Amino acid sequence: MTVIDGAMLATPEPALRLCLAPDGSRAGRLDGAWWPRSHDLSFELPALAAELDAQWGRVARITVNPAQWLTVPRRIPVAGHTVHTGWLTAVQGRHTISVRSHLPRRLTLLVVPPRTGAVAAARLMAEAADPANTRTASELLADEPSAKVPDRRGIVWPVRDPSVSAWSSARWGGPSSSPRRSDPGPRPTSGDADHR
């Protein structure tokens, strides 16, 4: 809402920045691209899931790599149903988002970093949605200088350091649903080190 001279005016929601490969085409490595406006998945995912519900089929689950996000919610409400969300570090690309429908369908989308310039983002989105594309999300982003602008946490997309893990991202305010290490309790002293 915008307030002008005491009157509240409805502010239109900004258009979702999403580009999907054409229907019926043989997919390349990616099925399209999404350009969120922030690193806040709780805010960004509902609009993405609602749009994909309408264009592609009812969304059941979304997974991300937590290295790029402030938090990862467990579920999000979308048009009368709930979409489950989660994160993976071993199999989920750092710069992708995976979407599964109730049917056995899956989309893998390049996530264009929020602070990428408009011209570069348009080029990245078009290339990711091109069925002839053979490059990964990380390869596409590695060639784009404007995609390497640090975010407010000081992280530069794309993150290339393989030592960055879910535990590291949790220190950055990473996933809210990240597993917690259990407290092993007091350490044994030298006198009882072999007692189990």
N, C-alpha and C positions, 0 to 999 in steps of 0.2 A: 504494500500500500504506500502511496505517496500522498503527503499532506501539503496542499497549496491553499493559502489564505483560510485555514481552518476546515477546508473541505477535503475529505479522503477520496482519492481517486485510485481505482484499481490499476496496478502496475502489471502489464502483461509479463508472463513468465518468459524468460529467454528461450529461444529455440534450442532443442537438443542438438548437439553436434555429433551426428552419427552418420556413417556412410557404410552401406552393406554391399557386398558383391551382388551382381544381378541374379535374379532367380533363374534356376535352371542351368546356370553356367557351371562348368567344371571348376571347382574351387582351387585356388593356389594354396600357399601355406597359411594365409590368413583369410578370414571371411569378411573383413572390413575393418573399420576403425571407429573409435569413440574418443572424443576430445572433451574431457570433463573440465569444469571451471575451477575446481579445487581438489584438494587431497582428502576431502571429507566424504567417505563412501555413504554414510548415513544420509547425507544431503543429496548426493549425486545419483545413487543407485535407483531410487524409486522412479525417477523420470525415465531412466534408461530401460528399466524392466517394463514399465507401462508401454513405452513405445515399441519394444520388441514383442510384447503381448499382442499388440495390434497388427504389427507388420509380419511377424514370423511365426507366432504360436505361443501358447501360454508358457511363461517362464517358470521353471521349477527350482532351479539352483544356479547360483553364480559363485565362481571361485576366482580368487586373485592371489597374487604373490604379495605378502604383507610388507615387503621392503619399501614400497612406494606410497603406502597409505598411512594416515594418522591412526585410524582405528578400522577394524573390520567388524561390522555388526553381524549378529548371528542370523537375524531375519529382518526382512523389510516388508511392510504392507504395500500391496499393489492391487488396485482395482478389485477389491473384494476377495483377494486371496493373499497368502503369505509366500514370499520367495525366501528360501533358505540360502544363506551365504556362508562362505568359509574361505579358508586360505590354505595354500599348499606351497612349500618352498622347493621341494625336490623336482616335481614334474610341471609346475606352473611357471611359464616364462615370466621374467621380471616385468616385462612391458606388455603383458597381455591380460585379458580378462576372458574367462571361459563361461559360456552361458549354455545351460541345458534346458530343454523343454520337457513337457510331460510325455511327448512322443520321443522316440529315440533319435533326437536331433541335437546337434551341438554346434555352437559358434565359437570361434576363437578370434577375438578382436584385438588389434593393436590399440594400446592406450597412449594417445598423444599427450605428452606432459602439459598440464594446465597453462604454464607460462610460455608455451611455444608461440611464436609469431603467427599471425593469421595466414600469411602466404605459405609459410613452411608447413603449417598444419594442414592446409588444403592439399598441398602436394603429397604429404605423408598419407592422408586419408584416401586420396585417389589411388595411390600406389598400393596401399593395403587392400583396397576393394577390387583391384584389378585381378581377374582370374588368372592372368599370365604371370603374376608376381611369384617369384621363387625365393624371395628373401624373407628372413625371419624379422620379427618385430625389433629385436636388438640391432640387427644389421641395418634396417631402415633408419632407426634413430641415431646410430653411430655416424651416419653421413650427414646429419642435420645439425649444424652449429647452434641454431637458435633453440633447439630442443635440450641443450645442455645448460640452461639457466638454472642456478641454484634455487631451490624452493625455500620457504621460510625456516626450515630446519637446517639449511645449509647443505642438503643433499642435492647433488647434481644428477639429473636424469640424463642418459641412462646410467644406472649404477653398474659399474664394471667389476667392482671388487668382489671376488668369489667368497671372501671371508665374511661378507655381510650376510647374516642369517636372520631367522625369525627372532632369535634372542637379541641380536644387535638392534633389530628394528623395534623391539619392545622398549629398549632404552631410549629410543627416539620418540616414545609415545606410540609405539607400534600397535599391533592388533589387540583389540580389547578381548578377543577370544583366544589369545595365545595361551598355550599350556604353561602351567606354573611348575617349577621344579619343587619336588617335595623336600622338606627339611630332613636331612638324614639323621638329625639328632646330634647329641654330643659325640665328639670324636674320641676313640679309645685312647687311653694313656698307654705309655710304654709297657706298663705292667699287665694290661689286659688286651694287648693288640691281637693276640691269637685266639681269644675267646669269642665265640660266635653264638 
